Amino acid sequence: MIRVAILLGFFVFLYKLVYTNEIILYIHPRFTGFIESACALFFLMLLRQCWKFKKTKELRESHSCFHDKILNYLPFILTLLVAFLLPNADLNANMVNNRGLNSNLTNKSSSEEYRNELQQATFVKITDSNFLGVLRELTYHPEENTGKSIELKGFAYKSNDELPGSTSLVRYVVGCCAADAYPYGIICETEEPDSLTEGAWYEVQGTLQTRQVNGRNIPVIHVTWVAAIDRPACPYIFPN
């Protein structure tokens, strides 16, 4: 009976994550097929265990043996309790400082495709599909894009790393799972520095400018329009 309950618990938990699409809070969408397969496997194991439970020998186990089994399966029971009792939550502004804003942004994947696209554009619209490529180009070639109009969505993060007291619009980029997620973003300068609440989501439009920090130029957005938005259903950026 304990095995049946444990298998049922794991099946229900995985099925809920897949059905509600909350699985993307933990892993890249390209790996959801493995979770769906695991869910199907748990269901088959559950059916097999239910069939075994009907056997007479299974039903005649002693009461003391039942307590022994509880102890043997305690790690699985505790795992399920944690899984069901703790709410699913995405990475937020509170964790940016621990992971380092733009700390993993390198120029090694800079592509001519994005550079050529930006050179020809007067308006830069950053979307989920081009976020990482465009941000890389803006970071490593800020002077080439100064004066261009830009639109960006993200959550506000108040940083003291590059420009003290500045606020950046940030997104987490997930390569495999939430454990390897890194925050990337651009500093946004507004007329009222406290107008952006940390952790809240915004859509901004403005003009690209540069500021010199530690001997190098970094891109900043001089915000001309800002609107508060709801957190998107998929808060992360998933590179191909």
Residue frames relative to the residue before (quaternion, step in Angstrom):
aa qw qx qy qz dx dy dz
M 1.0000 0.0000 0.0000 0.0000 0.00 0.00 0.00
I 0.6370 0.5278 -0.3365 0.4499 3.60 1.00 -0.77
R 0.6436 0.5220 -0.3234 0.4568 3.56 0.96 -0.86
V 0.6269 0.5386 -0.3323 0.4544 3.57 1.00 -0.82
A 0.6736 0.4996 -0.2930 0.4591 3.57 0.90 -0.95
I 0.6624 0.5076 -0.3069 0.4576 3.60 0.96 -0.86
L 0.6721 0.4863 -0.2981 0.4722 3.58 0.89 -0.92
L 0.6302 0.5221 -0.3294 0.4709 3.57 1.03 -0.78
G 0.6445 0.5356 -0.3172 0.4440 3.58 0.99 -0.84
F 0.6807 0.4746 -0.2916 0.4757 3.59 0.88 -0.92
F 0.6364 0.5294 -0.3310 0.4529 3.58 1.01 -0.79
V 0.6758 0.4932 -0.2929 0.4628 3.59 0.86 -0.97
F 0.6550 0.5225 -0.3178 0.4438 3.60 0.94 -0.86
L 0.6944 0.4601 -0.2820 0.4760 3.60 0.83 -0.96
Y 0.6338 0.5319 -0.3329 0.4522 3.58 1.00 -0.82
K 0.6422 0.5260 -0.3182 0.4580 3.59 0.99 -0.84
L 0.6509 0.5179 -0.3211 0.4528 3.60 0.93 -0.86
V 0.6888 0.4711 -0.2810 0.4741 3.57 0.94 -0.90
Y 0.6783 0.5157 -0.2957 0.4318 3.58 0.86 -0.99
T 0.7381 0.3935 -0.2195 0.5023 3.61 0.96 -0.85
N 0.3963 -0.7353 0.4424 0.3263 3.58 1.37 -0.16
E 0.3796 0.7168 -0.4939 0.3133 3.59 1.18 0.45
I 0.4526 0.6903 -0.4440 0.3485 3.56 1.29 -0.12
I 0.6227 0.5605 -0.3496 0.4193 3.62 1.12 -0.59
L 0.5465 0.5883 -0.4128 0.4299 3.60 1.24 -0.09
Y 0.7482 0.3919 -0.1953 0.4984 3.57 1.26 -0.34
I 0.8239 0.0844 -0.0192 0.5600 3.61 0.96 -0.76
H 0.6186 -0.5186 0.4413 0.3920 3.54 -1.35 0.33
P 0.5859 -0.6186 0.3899 0.3493 3.63 -0.94 0.82
R 0.6089 0.5725 -0.3735 0.4024 3.61 1.07 -0.55
F 0.6915 0.4593 -0.2798 0.4822 3.59 1.24 -0.29
T 0.4335 0.7201 -0.4613 0.2842 3.61 1.21 -0.02
G 0.5577 0.6107 -0.3880 0.4067 3.58 1.16 -0.49
F 0.6318 0.5246 -0.3329 0.4635 3.58 1.07 -0.70
I 0.6472 0.5060 -0.3175 0.4736 3.59 1.03 -0.77
E 0.6329 0.5189 -0.3298 0.4705 3.58 1.01 -0.75
S 0.6408 0.5112 -0.3185 0.4761 3.58 1.04 -0.76
A 0.6432 0.5143 -0.3171 0.4703 3.58 1.01 -0.81
C 0.6233 0.5389 -0.3288 0.4615 3.56 1.06 -0.78
A 0.6582 0.4960 -0.3015 0.4794 3.58 0.96 -0.87
L 0.6398 0.5275 -0.3217 0.4571 3.58 1.02 -0.80
F 0.6424 0.5091 -0.3230 0.4730 3.60 0.96 -0.81
F 0.6360 0.5286 -0.3340 0.4523 3.59 1.03 -0.75
L 0.6573 0.4957 -0.3085 0.4766 3.60 0.97 -0.84
M 0.6453 0.5076 -0.3157 0.4757 3.58 1.00 -0.80
L 0.6224 0.5411 -0.3321 0.4578 3.56 1.09 -0.72
L 0.6516 0.5087 -0.3136 0.4672 3.58 0.94 -0.87
R 0.6574 0.5076 -0.3107 0.4622 3.56 0.94 -0.88
Q 0.6747 0.4949 -0.3012 0.4574 3.58 0.94 -0.86
C 0.6119 0.5357 -0.3466 0.4673 3.59 1.09 -0.65
W 0.6442 0.5139 -0.3176 0.4691 3.57 1.02 -0.79
K 0.6596 0.4983 -0.3045 0.4732 3.58 0.98 -0.83
F 0.6237 0.5706 -0.3398 0.4124 3.57 1.06 -0.76
K 0.6316 0.5582 -0.3276 0.4267 3.57 1.16 -0.55
K 0.5215 0.6508 -0.4170 0.3614 3.54 1.20 -0.32
T 0.5974 -0.6026 0.4035 0.3422 3.57 -1.08 0.75
K 0.6377 0.5411 -0.3326 0.4359 3.57 0.96 -0.82
E 0.6491 0.5221 -0.3162 0.4541 3.58 1.03 -0.79
L 0.6899 0.4994 -0.2769 0.4450 3.53 1.04 -0.80
R 0.7061 0.4725 -0.2570 0.4606 3.60 1.18 -0.47
E 0.3442 0.7442 -0.5095 0.2608 3.60 1.18 0.35
S 0.5296 -0.6637 0.4393 0.2933 3.55 -1.03 0.81
H 0.6383 -0.5461 0.3963 0.3704 3.54 -1.28 0.43
S 0.6480 0.5221 -0.3179 0.4543 3.58 1.01 -0.78
C 0.6182 0.5400 -0.3362 0.4617 3.54 1.08 -0.73
F 0.6001 0.5751 -0.3488 0.4328 3.56 1.10 -0.72
H 0.6607 0.4998 -0.3056 0.4693 3.58 0.98 -0.84
D 0.6164 0.5387 -0.3436 0.4603 3.57 1.05 -0.74
K 0.6643 0.5096 -0.3099 0.4505 3.56 0.97 -0.86
I 0.5836 0.5760 -0.3687 0.4379 3.57 1.07 -0.70
L 0.6757 0.4862 -0.2900 0.4721 3.58 0.92 -0.92
N 0.6448 0.5353 -0.3230 0.4397 3.59 0.98 -0.82
Y 0.7673 0.3625 -0.1783 0.4981 3.57 1.00 -0.84
L 0.3376 0.7853 -0.4692 0.2219 3.58 1.28 0.12
P 0.6372 0.5254 -0.3562 0.4371 3.69 0.88 -0.73
F 0.6632 0.4943 -0.3059 0.4715 3.59 1.00 -0.81
I 0.6395 0.5283 -0.3203 0.4576 3.57 1.02 -0.81
L 0.6630 0.4994 -0.3018 0.4690 3.58 0.94 -0.88
T 0.6180 0.5487 -0.3355 0.4521 3.58 1.05 -0.79
L 0.6749 0.4877 -0.2909 0.4711 3.57 0.94 -0.89
L 0.6254 0.5388 -0.3411 0.4497 3.58 1.00 -0.76
V 0.6562 0.4976 -0.3049 0.4784 3.57 0.95 -0.89
A 0.6554 0.5368 -0.3107 0.4310 3.58 0.93 -0.92
F 0.7470 0.4065 -0.2238 0.4762 3.59 0.91 -0.88
L 0.7061 0.4838 -0.2749 0.4380 3.59 1.01 -0.72
L 0.6956 0.4318 -0.2810 0.5007 3.60 1.05 -0.70
P 0.4319 -0.7153 0.4795 0.2681 3.62 -0.81 0.92
N 0.4990 -0.6151 0.5126 0.3316 3.55 -1.22 0.54
A 0.0443 0.8083 -0.5822 0.0755 3.58 -0.79 0.99
D 0.3982 -0.7070 0.5308 0.2445 3.56 -1.11 0.70
L 0.6143 -0.5148 0.4382 0.4069 3.55 -1.31 0.26
N 0.0916 -0.8309 0.5488 0.0049 3.57 -0.89 0.90
A 0.7845 -0.3541 0.2372 0.4505 3.56 -1.34 -0.17
N 0.5936 0.6014 -0.3641 0.3916 3.59 1.10 -0.60
M 0.7244 0.4461 -0.2344 0.4704 3.58 1.17 -0.58
V 0.4554 0.7111 -0.4436 0.3002 3.60 1.25 -0.19
N 0.6598 0.5350 -0.3169 0.4219 3.56 0.87 -0.93
N 0.6575 0.5178 -0.3109 0.4505 3.60 1.03 -0.76
R 0.7409 0.4064 -0.2211 0.4868 3.57 1.02 -0.76
G 0.4391 -0.7199 0.4403 0.3085 3.59 1.20 -0.41
L 0.3396 -0.7587 0.5222 0.1909 3.57 -0.51 1.18
N 0.8515 0.0076 -0.0665 0.5200 3.56 -0.81 1.11
S 0.3567 0.7718 -0.4718 0.2336 3.61 1.21 0.31
N 0.7465 0.3691 -0.2104 0.5121 3.58 1.14 -0.54
L 0.4474 0.6923 -0.4502 0.3435 3.57 1.28 0.30
T 0.0102 0.8090 -0.5849 0.0573 3.57 -0.51 1.21
N 0.5169 -0.6542 0.4695 0.2905 3.52 -1.28 0.38
K 0.4429 0.7434 -0.4317 0.2546 3.57 1.27 -0.11
S 0.7457 0.3798 -0.2206 0.5011 3.58 1.13 -0.60
S 0.3257 0.7550 -0.5069 0.2586 3.55 1.24 0.28
S 0.1457 -0.8228 0.5472 0.0477 3.58 -0.72 1.03
E 0.5627 -0.5981 0.4589 0.3391 3.53 -1.18 0.64
E 0.5545 0.6268 -0.3872 0.3870 3.58 1.16 -0.61
Y 0.7230 0.4218 -0.2492 0.4870 3.58 0.78 -1.01
R 0.6365 0.5346 -0.3425 0.4379 3.58 0.99 -0.75
N 0.6667 0.4874 -0.3002 0.4774 3.57 0.93 -0.88
E 0.6364 0.5399 -0.3192 0.4490 3.55 1.03 -0.82
L 0.6886 0.4746 -0.2802 0.4713 3.57 0.95 -0.87
Q 0.6181 0.5587 -0.3474 0.4303 3.58 1.04 -0.72
Q 0.7199 0.4355 -0.2399 0.4843 3.57 1.09 -0.73
A 0.6557 0.5456 -0.3040 0.4242 3.58 1.21 -0.43
T 0.2500 -0.7313 0.6108 0.1721 3.53 -1.23 0.60
F 0.7387 0.2508 -0.1633 0.6039 3.57 1.31 -0.37
V 0.1549 -0.8006 0.5771 0.0450 3.58 -0.70 1.13
K 0.0661 -0.7864 0.6141 0.0048 3.57 -0.58 1.18
I 0.1884 -0.7952 0.5698 0.0859 3.58 -0.46 1.22
T 0.0535 -0.8030 0.5930 -0.0275 3.55 -0.68 1.18
D 0.7095 -0.4260 0.3250 0.4577 3.56 -1.29 0.01
S 0.6970 0.5022 -0.2816 0.4275 3.58 0.97 -0.83
N 0.7870 0.2984 -0.1714 0.5121 3.63 1.03 -0.63
F 0.3234 0.8090 -0.4589 0.1741 3.59 1.32 -0.06
L 0.7445 0.4286 -0.2500 0.4467 3.58 0.59 -1.13
G 0.6710 0.5099 -0.3044 0.4440 3.59 0.92 -0.88
V 0.6801 0.4774 -0.2872 0.4765 3.58 0.92 -0.91
L 0.6539 0.5170 -0.3234 0.4478 3.58 0.91 -0.86
R 0.6172 0.5441 -0.3388 0.4563 3.56 1.06 -0.73
E 0.6786 0.4918 -0.2900 0.4621 3.56 0.90 -0.94
L 0.6536 0.5081 -0.3154 0.4639 3.58 0.99 -0.81
T 0.6612 0.5192 -0.3046 0.4478 3.57 1.04 -0.77
Y 0.7796 0.3546 -0.1821 0.4830 3.58 0.87 -0.91
H 0.7664 0.2011 -0.1593 0.5889 3.61 1.24 -0.19
P 0.0451 0.8564 -0.5138 0.0252 3.62 0.75 0.97
E 0.6363 0.5561 -0.3428 0.4104 3.59 0.99 -0.78
E 0.6411 0.5543 -0.3269 0.4182 3.59 1.06 -0.73
N 0.7640 0.3681 -0.1855 0.4964 3.59 1.17 -0.49
T 0.3646 0.7467 -0.4818 0.2781 3.58 1.27 0.17
G 0.7851 0.3197 -0.2508 0.4675 3.56 -0.98 0.90
K 0.5771 0.5926 -0.3817 0.4123 3.59 1.23 -0.21
S 0.4773 -0.6421 0.5166 0.3050 3.55 -1.19 0.60
I 0.0606 -0.8108 0.5820 -0.0131 3.56 -1.05 0.76
E 0.1271 -0.7618 0.6308 0.0749 3.54 -1.23 0.62
L 0.0488 0.8115 -0.5724 0.1071 3.57 -0.88 0.99
K 0.1659 -0.7543 0.6263 0.1059 3.55 -1.21 0.68
G 0.2981 0.7437 -0.5643 0.1990 3.57 -1.08 0.71
F 0.5135 -0.6086 0.4811 0.3667 3.54 -1.28 -0.09
A 0.5191 -0.6681 0.4496 0.2863 3.55 -1.12 0.73
Y 0.0057 -0.7728 0.6342 -0.0228 3.53 -1.05 0.89
K 0.2543 -0.7738 0.5652 0.1308 3.56 -0.71 1.08
S 0.0811 -0.8380 0.5388 -0.0302 3.53 -0.45 1.29
N 0.2113 -0.7532 0.6076 0.1371 3.52 -1.25 0.57
D 0.4457 0.7301 -0.4267 0.2937 3.57 1.29 0.14
E 0.8086 0.2565 -0.1264 0.5141 3.57 0.59 -1.16
L 0.7787 0.0123 0.0176 0.6270 3.56 0.74 -1.08
P 0.4219 -0.7331 0.4678 0.2564 3.62 -0.40 1.17
G 0.8279 0.1986 -0.1673 0.4972 3.55 -0.89 0.99
S 0.4978 0.6671 -0.4269 0.3536 3.59 1.25 0.06
T 0.2760 -0.7360 0.5941 0.1705 3.53 -1.31 0.41
S 0.1478 -0.7896 0.5925 0.0602 3.56 -0.89 0.97
L 0.3251 -0.6677 0.6176 0.2588 3.54 -1.28 0.45
V 0.0916 -0.8505 0.5148 -0.0568 3.53 -0.56 1.25
R 0.0453 -0.7404 0.6671 0.0686 3.53 -1.31 0.53
Y 0.3940 -0.6801 0.5595 0.2629 3.55 -1.20 0.55
V 0.2052 -0.7574 0.6108 0.1053 3.56 -0.99 0.92
V 0.1301 -0.8103 0.5712 0.0162 3.55 -0.67 1.18
G 0.2377 -0.7959 0.5445 0.1166 3.56 -0.63 1.14
C 0.8051 0.1025 -0.0206 0.5838 3.57 1.01 -0.84
C 0.7766 -0.1622 0.1529 0.5892 3.56 0.70 -1.12
A 0.7300 -0.4408 0.2889 0.4351 3.57 -1.29 0.18
A 0.5858 0.6011 -0.3707 0.3976 3.59 1.14 -0.55
D 0.7555 0.3452 -0.2095 0.5158 3.62 1.08 -0.62
A 0.3668 0.7439 -0.4838 0.2793 3.61 1.21 0.38
Y 0.0909 -0.7807 0.6171 0.0381 3.54 -1.07 0.84
P 0.3893 -0.7292 0.5109 0.2362 3.60 -0.99 0.79
Y 0.0366 -0.7785 0.6266 -0.0048 3.54 -1.00 0.93
G 0.1847 0.8045 -0.5499 0.1275 3.55 -1.01 0.71
I 0.3792 -0.6919 0.5694 0.2308 3.54 -1.40 0.02
I 0.4947 -0.6450 0.4970 0.3037 3.55 -1.05 0.79
C 0.1374 -0.7839 0.6032 0.0516 3.56 -0.98 0.93
E 0.1646 -0.7848 0.5934 0.0701 3.56 -0.77 1.07
T 0.0697 -0.8016 0.5937 -0.0008 3.56 -0.75 1.11
E 0.6464 -0.5141 0.3892 0.4078 3.55 -1.29 0.32
E 0.7551 0.2190 -0.1279 0.6046 3.56 1.15 -0.70
P 0.3795 -0.7805 0.4485 0.2137 3.62 -0.20 1.25
D 0.7306 0.4188 -0.2412 0.4824 3.60 1.07 -0.65
S 0.4256 0.7319 -0.4511 0.2823 3.59 1.22 0.20
L 0.6964 0.4063 -0.2626 0.5300 3.60 1.21 -0.42
T 0.2721 -0.7778 0.5516 0.1291 3.56 -0.65 1.16
E 0.4885 -0.6815 0.4548 0.3001 3.57 -0.75 1.01
G 0.7879 0.2961 -0.2480 0.4796 3.53 -0.93 0.98
A 0.6199 0.5332 -0.3444 0.4613 3.59 1.20 -0.43
W 0.4266 -0.7056 0.5116 0.2416 3.56 -1.18 0.63
Y 0.0342 -0.8031 0.5941 -0.0293 3.54 -1.03 0.90
E 0.2113 -0.6885 0.6665 0.1926 3.48 -1.42 0.30
V 0.0403 -0.8175 0.5744 -0.0113 3.56 -0.74 1.04
Q 0.1220 -0.7268 0.6665 0.1126 3.49 -1.35 0.45
G 0.1917 0.7904 -0.5610 0.1540 3.52 -1.06 0.72
T 0.5466 -0.5944 0.4798 0.3432 3.52 -1.31 -0.41
L 0.4372 -0.6980 0.5061 0.2561 3.56 -0.95 0.90
Q 0.0321 0.7694 -0.6361 0.0489 3.53 -0.94 0.97
T 0.3420 -0.7211 0.5525 0.2405 3.58 -1.28 0.01
R 0.1055 -0.7477 0.6511 0.0771 3.51 -1.29 0.53
Q 0.3639 -0.7309 0.5323 0.2236 3.57 -1.02 0.73
V 0.0326 0.7828 -0.6159 0.0820 3.53 -0.79 1.14
N 0.8467 -0.0436 -0.0082 0.5302 3.58 -0.73 1.09
G 0.7426 -0.4497 0.2225 0.4437 3.55 0.93 0.91
R 0.7297 0.3464 -0.2498 0.5339 3.60 1.20 0.14
N 0.4746 -0.6690 0.4993 0.2792 3.53 -1.20 0.61
I 0.0819 -0.7752 0.6249 0.0434 3.55 -1.02 0.83
P 0.4903 -0.6658 0.4673 0.3130 3.60 -1.10 0.61
V 0.0125 -0.7606 0.6488 0.0203 3.55 -1.15 0.68
I 0.3333 -0.7151 0.5762 0.2133 3.54 -1.24 0.50
H 0.2295 -0.7240 0.6335 0.1478 3.55 -0.82 1.03
V 0.2753 -0.8236 0.4790 0.1284 3.55 -0.14 1.35
T 0.1303 -0.7873 0.6004 0.0521 3.55 -0.94 1.01
W 0.7841 0.0837 -0.0487 0.6131 3.59 1.26 -0.37
V 0.0358 0.7977 -0.5993 0.0566 3.55 -0.96 0.88
A 0.0112 -0.7851 0.6192 -0.0100 3.56 -1.10 0.76
A 0.4223 -0.6777 0.5404 0.2651 3.55 -1.02 0.82
I 0.0692 -0.7978 0.5989 0.0076 3.59 -0.96 0.88
D 0.5631 -0.5672 0.4682 0.3769 3.54 -1.30 0.25
R 0.5845 -0.5449 0.4519 0.3965 3.54 -1.20 0.47
P 0.4546 -0.6965 0.4712 0.2936 3.63 -0.76 0.93
A 0.6375 -0.5363 0.3892 0.3931 3.55 -1.21 0.52
C 0.7491 0.2095 -0.1342 0.6139 3.56 1.16 -0.67
P 0.1711 -0.8496 0.4905 0.0909 3.62 0.02 1.24
Y 0.6796 0.4983 -0.2871 0.4554 3.60 1.21 -0.40
I 0.3728 -0.6552 0.5993 0.2694 3.51 -1.39 0.27
F 0.1148 -0.7970 0.5916 0.0401 3.57 -0.81 1.04
P 0.2489 -0.7846 0.5466 0.1541 3.63 -0.26 1.19
N 0.5440 -0.6255 0.4512 0.3306 3.55 -1.15 0.62
